[in-house]
């Protein structure tokens, strides 16, 4: 009988620790970033503390009855009570999440995954290269680097968007640039006449910034083709493979290494990634349909 | 009368006439007994109430794409090979509700799981399947996050293993180091011996729990001749193994051959039906489905088995990562035999042969590996493995 009781309690305890159970959050603020992209600032419904996260980690966001998707945390890790995700409406679940408004509820599981080597990069130059919404997972790292700027050598943000209208965090990028906090260079693939800035792929920006390649840590996030060419360009400049980090994207259902979907060679992107060191992922990165 | 000398590793004899008492005893202890039985032309695992439901005098023929039951003279209970199901069905069920949610006050609230965790006694677990359980343990409970329901089902289960008297045509457990004799993960292990008119079981206790159960039924210490008969039974099975798979350095061999032309060849036959993943006792992949009622007030999240052979499996916005059949077969085989070693320290294959028997296109994992090995392309050498090298590619448990 005592055994049975103990067993019941274990069931209860393990159920509360159930990794598949979502915590309820409410939308506090919604910010439109581009035509199809919004940033949602969310807070826990029951006031329970938000677990701290590290730059590069993600949460599984659940829209009631529709489904769940992995979304990187894009807010400031120094202010975890303002948990921010930037979501682009590309499918049924992200569309449902993007239509949520202030006060609406969503489910959150996380934070999951690996992070950018922000601490390890101290004392060195940092080059951040982002494509499109790939800037979102890098933003927490940039907040951290910016807040401790004197700990780093140079810090550059190279950002490419498809068009001027698709640039995310535009005002913030402008602030960083004008405040001389970070070297910010932006390019777009195609632009109308009003665009006075650079046009071309993001890799063309690499030759425009000065950094000391053997003493540089690079962090890259964007479409896989963009990351592949960025790695090549950085290598040409002399950045070593073990100092290049990329953030991968794969289908995820559980976020905790149990469902198998996100496999990439020997890695589970949800727990061994999303941030992976290039020399480690290299044998599988860029292989067709791996 | 039961003898007091029973200990772990000790061997005793239970006469066939007393075998049913094991069922009664386990049922009396509150176990739901699950064992093999004949249904719809196959031997499946289901809840049993008596030994009479076991597949007495049935055996099977297994070959590529072939599974056929046939009657035999010997009235053995356990003379069949691994069937279309594995115990995964009970420990890691094909479908389960993860939680449900109700709309309220503009938001919603959730309620997790709460399904009853059954207490199973599994009768007739083959040595390959014992290894499969142990491999799934590592996958589902060995990491930072564990599948709590699986973990509880596993802890509660009582396992009666059966050593193999016959090896099936598609079996290759001997080369995988997982059989045909049970060495790990059982409470009791039976060897069925039929010697002329005599029909008995040589039983080994693997745990204290197993020894305790044995004490509840009539047994006597096994004599040397009986032990020898049991040993020879298993040796005979080992000798008639239908297939083999060379696992030497298999992980790196596969990583080196990710662009091998054999993948194109096999994909001409592979129907990507996912049968191999459904019958595999270690495949663990699942997906989730979200439901609502018509009013949108009640929502549920259910989990069900998934297969890396579907295009949905690797779908991200814009399309599937693995859209070709070639890439999906490659994913399955290289994961099962290669990257599994990086991920969990052992092979994901136990040599049960189910994927060969139940592949409608007759694809044979042992043939595919051999074809790749015989003509390896000296392509990319994987210098930087994520984890320490594991030179022994067989399941290490």
Interface residues (C-beta under 8 A of the other chain):
Chain A: X10 X11 X14 X15 X16 X17 X18 X19 X20 X21 X22 X24 X26 X45 X62 X64 X65 X66 X67 X68 X90 X91 X94 X103 X104 X105 X107 X249 X250 X251 X253 X254 X256 X257 X258 X259 X260 X261 X263 X265 X266 X267 X268 X271 X272 X279 X280 X282 X283 X287 X288 X289 X290
Chain B: X98 X99 X101 X103 X106 X107 X108 X109 X110 X112 X113 X114 X117 X139 X140 X143 X144 X145 X146 X147 X148 X151 X152 X255 X258 X259 X284 X285 X286 X287 X288 X290 X291 X292 X296 X299 X301 X303 X306 X308 X313 X314 X315 X316 X317 X318 X321 X322 X323 X324 X326 X327 X331 X335 X338 X339 X342 X343 X380 X382 X383 X384 X385 X386 X387
